[in-house]
Amino acid sequence: MRRSRLVGFLSSLVLAAGTALTGAATAGAAQHAAADGYVALGDSYSSGVGAGSYIASSGDCKRSTKAHPYLWAAANSPSSFDFTACSGARTGDVLAGQLGPLGSTTGLVSISVGGNDAGFADVMMTCVLQSDSSCLSRIATAKAYVDSTLPGNLDNVYSAIRDRAPDAHVVVLGYPRFYRLGTSCLGLSETKRKAINDAADHLNTAIAKRAADHGFTFGDVRPTFSGHEICSGSSWLHSVNWLNIGESYHPTAAGQSGGYLPALDGAA
């Protein structure tokens, strides 16, 4: 009995020591990750268009203090934070003007890009103003671009990121579905809404594939936005806004904090 108790006591000590060491290692890794620099690249979904509270010095890029990169940096205190995402950015704009802060000390990069390349704004305008058939035709053109041209453009961006920040963990964020289907909703027809959602899925599939091929992590925001699409009654996305057309079909502040930030947290 005494020997059994001694063995049990020693086993408990070993287990406790192992747990303490594991905990210390985990804490150390978390502190190391937080100490690395964070660079946020991309388009309006990363800059925070639609969320308000824009940083005056960002000008037409409309970087918001309510955007998910700004919120993540505030919560995690990286050693440095560079926020170069810009409204309207395409893949070429990222290459030309956003990669400067990347370097050997960059520990985390986030990016959303590709929607503007595929003609997102023109697709939505066509679907809002024209017939079902015109909307479907424009979406088919966008899908063809996503299949034929966008992958190469994304490869150029992703390769440039890896070249400039070889040790960074890169999170590629996707786009939400825009509409809740099967509900009574003023505005676009169910046919248009379904086609737009399908186009968002098509785009996300292409982006996720290219991200995976570069060893990057895809942050899927569709699950976090589920139940908060337009026509849901609790939307985290602006519908068409004729008084501020640039904010149309962009996440609200709640969409940034409740939709994009958890996706970044989960992937980072």
C-alpha positions in Angstrom: 0.0 0.0 0.0 2.7 2.4 0.9 4.7 1.6 -2.3 1.5 2.2 -4.3 0.9 5.5 -2.7 4.5 6.5 -3.3 4.3 5.5 -7.0 1.0 7.4 -7.3 2.6 10.5 -5.6 5.6 10.4 -7.9 3.4 10.0 -11.0 1.4 13.0 -9.9 4.5 15.1 -9.6 5.8 14.0 -13.0 2.4 14.8 -14.6 2.2 18.2 -12.9 5.7 19.0 -14.0 4.9 18.0 -17.5 1.8 20.1 -17.5 3.6 23.1 -16.2 6.3 22.8 -18.8 3.8 22.3 -21.6 1.9 25.3 -20.4 5.0 27.4 -20.2 6.0 26.4 -23.7 2.5 27.2 -25.0 2.5 30.6 -23.3 6.0 31.2 -24.7 4.9 30.4 -28.2 1.9 32.7 -27.8 4.0 35.5 -26.6 6.5 35.0 -29.4 3.6 35.1 -32.0 2.2 38.2 -30.5 5.7 39.8 -30.6 6.0 39.4 -34.3 4.9 42.1 -36.7 1.5 42.0 -38.3 0.8 43.4 -41.8 -2.8 43.7 -43.2 -3.1 43.8 -46.9 -6.0 43.7 -49.3 -9.1 45.4 -50.5 -12.1 47.2 -49.0 -13.2 44.1 -47.0 -9.9 44.4 -45.2 -9.7 48.2 -45.0 -13.1 48.3 -43.4 -15.3 50.1 -45.9 -18.8 50.1 -44.5 -17.7 50.0 -40.9 -17.3 53.8 -40.4 -14.7 55.4 -38.1 -12.2 55.9 -41.0 -8.7 57.0 -40.3 -8.3 60.4 -41.8 -4.8 59.9 -43.0 -5.9 56.8 -45.0 -7.8 59.0 -47.5 -9.7 57.2 -50.2 -8.4 53.8 -48.9 -10.9 54.2 -46.1 -9.1 52.2 -43.4 -11.3 51.9 -40.4 -10.5 51.5 -36.7 -13.4 49.0 -36.7 -11.9 46.8 -39.4 -10.8 43.4 -38.4 -7.1 44.0 -38.8 -7.2 47.0 -36.5 -9.3 45.1 -34.0 -6.9 42.1 -34.1 -3.9 44.3 -33.5 -5.6 46.1 -30.6 -6.4 42.7 -29.0 -3.0 41.0 -29.6 -0.4 43.8 -29.4 1.9 42.7 -32.1 5.4 44.2 -32.1 4.4 46.3 -35.1 1.2 46.8 -37.1 1.1 48.0 -40.7 -2.3 48.5 -42.3 -2.0 48.9 -46.0 -5.3 47.5 -47.2 -7.1 49.9 -49.5 -10.6 50.3 -50.8 -10.9 49.2 -54.5 -7.6 47.3 -54.5 -7.1 44.6 -57.1 -4.2 42.1 -57.1 -2.1 44.5 -59.1 -2.6 47.3 -56.6 -1.5 45.0 -53.8 1.7 44.2 -55.7 2.3 47.8 -56.6 1.7 49.6 -53.4 1.0 47.4 -50.3 3.9 45.1 -49.8 6.5 47.6 -48.5 6.1 46.7 -44.7 6.7 43.0 -45.3 10.0 41.6 -44.1 11.9 39.1 -42.0 10.2 40.2 -38.8 6.7 39.8 -40.1 5.0 37.1 -38.2 1.4 37.4 -39.5 -0.1 38.6 -42.8 -3.8 38.8 -43.6 -5.2 39.6 -47.0 -8.5 39.7 -48.8 -8.3 40.3 -52.6 -9.8 39.0 -55.8 -13.3 40.4 -55.7 -12.4 43.6 -57.5 -10.4 41.7 -60.1 -13.5 39.6 -60.9 -15.7 42.8 -61.3 -17.6 42.6 -58.1 -18.9 46.2 -58.2 -20.1 45.9 -61.8 -21.8 42.5 -61.1 -23.8 44.0 -58.2 -24.7 47.1 -60.2 -25.9 45.0 -63.1 -27.9 42.8 -60.9 -29.5 45.7 -59.0 -30.4 47.7 -62.1 -31.1 45.1 -64.9 -33.0 42.0 -65.5 -32.5 38.5 -64.2 -31.0 37.4 -67.5 -28.6 40.3 -67.6 -27.5 39.6 -64.0 -26.9 35.9 -64.7 -25.0 36.7 -67.9 -22.7 39.2 -66.0 -22.1 36.6 -63.3 -21.2 34.0 -65.9 -18.6 36.4 -67.3 -17.2 37.0 -63.8 -17.0 33.2 -63.1 -15.1 32.7 -66.3 -12.6 35.3 -65.3 -12.2 33.6 -61.9 -11.5 30.3 -63.7 -9.2 31.6 -66.3 -7.3 34.7 -65.1 -7.7 35.2 -61.3 -5.6 32.2 -60.2 -2.5 33.5 -61.9 -3.0 37.0 -60.4 -3.4 35.5 -57.0 -0.3 33.4 -57.5 1.7 36.5 -58.2 0.5 38.2 -55.0 1.0 35.1 -52.8 4.5 34.5 -54.2 5.5 38.1 -53.6 4.2 37.9 -50.0 6.2 34.7 -49.3 9.3 36.2 -51.0 9.2 39.3 -48.8 8.0 37.7 -45.6 9.5 34.1 -45.6 8.6 33.3 -42.0 5.1 34.8 -41.8 1.9 32.9 -41.2 -0.4 34.1 -44.0 -4.2 34.1 -43.6 -6.2 34.6 -46.8 -9.7 35.7 -46.0 -12.6 35.0 -48.2 -15.9 36.7 -48.8 -19.4 36.1 -47.3 -22.5 35.0 -49.1 -24.6 38.1 -49.5 -28.2 36.9 -49.2 -30.3 34.8 -47.0 -32.4 32.7 -49.4 -36.0 31.5 -49.0 -37.2 34.6 -47.2 -39.5 37.4 -48.1 -37.3 40.3 -49.0 -37.7 43.5 -51.0 -35.2 44.2 -53.8 -33.5 41.6 -55.9 -35.3 38.5 -57.1 -34.6 35.1 -55.5 -33.0 34.1 -58.8 -30.5 37.0 -58.6 -29.8 36.4 -54.9 -29.1 32.7 -55.4 -26.8 33.5 -58.4 -24.9 36.1 -56.4 -24.4 33.6 -53.5 -23.2 31.0 -56.0 -20.7 33.4 -57.4 -19.4 34.2 -54.0 -18.9 30.4 -53.4 -17.2 30.1 -56.7 -14.8 32.9 -55.9 -14.1 31.5 -52.4 -13.3 28.1 -53.9 -10.7 29.6 -56.3 -9.1 31.7 -53.6 -9.0 28.8 -51.1 -7.3 26.6 -53.7 -4.6 29.1 -54.5 -4.0 29.8 -50.8 -3.6 26.1 -50.0 -1.2 25.6 -52.9 1.0 28.3 -51.4 0.9 26.9 -47.9 -1.4 29.7 -46.7 -4.4 29.3 -44.4 -7.8 30.2 -45.8 -10.1 32.0 -43.4 -13.7 31.2 -44.5 -16.1 33.9 -43.3 -19.3 32.2 -44.6 -19.9 30.3 -41.3 -19.5 33.4 -39.2 -21.8 35.4 -41.4 -24.4 32.7 -41.5 -27.7 34.1 -40.2 -26.5 37.7 -40.8 -26.8 37.9 -44.6 -28.9 40.6 -46.3 -32.6 39.6 -45.9 -31.9 37.8 -42.7 -33.4 40.4 -40.5 -30.1 40.8 -38.7 -27.7 41.7 -41.5 -24.0 42.4 -41.0 -23.8 43.6 -44.7 -25.0 46.8 -46.2 -27.6 46.5 -48.9 -27.5 49.0 -51.8 -27.1 52.5 -50.4 -27.9 55.2 -52.9 -26.7 57.9 -50.6 -23.3 56.2 -50.1 -22.9 53.8 -52.9 -19.4 52.9 -52.0 -20.6 51.2 -48.7 -23.1 49.0 -50.6 -22.5 45.3 -50.1 -19.8 45.7 -47.6 -19.6 44.5 -44.0 -20.9 46.8 -41.2 -18.9 47.3 -38.0 -20.7 44.2 -36.6 -19.7 42.3 -39.7 -16.1 43.2 -39.2 -16.1 42.3 -35.4 -18.5 39.4 -35.6 -17.8 38.0 -39.0 -14.2 38.7 -40.1 -12.4 39.0 -36.8 -13.4 35.5 -35.6 -12.3 34.1 -38.9 -8.9 35.8 -38.6 -8.6 34.6 -35.0 -9.4 31.1 -35.9 -6.9 31.0 -38.8 -4.1 33.0 -37.2 
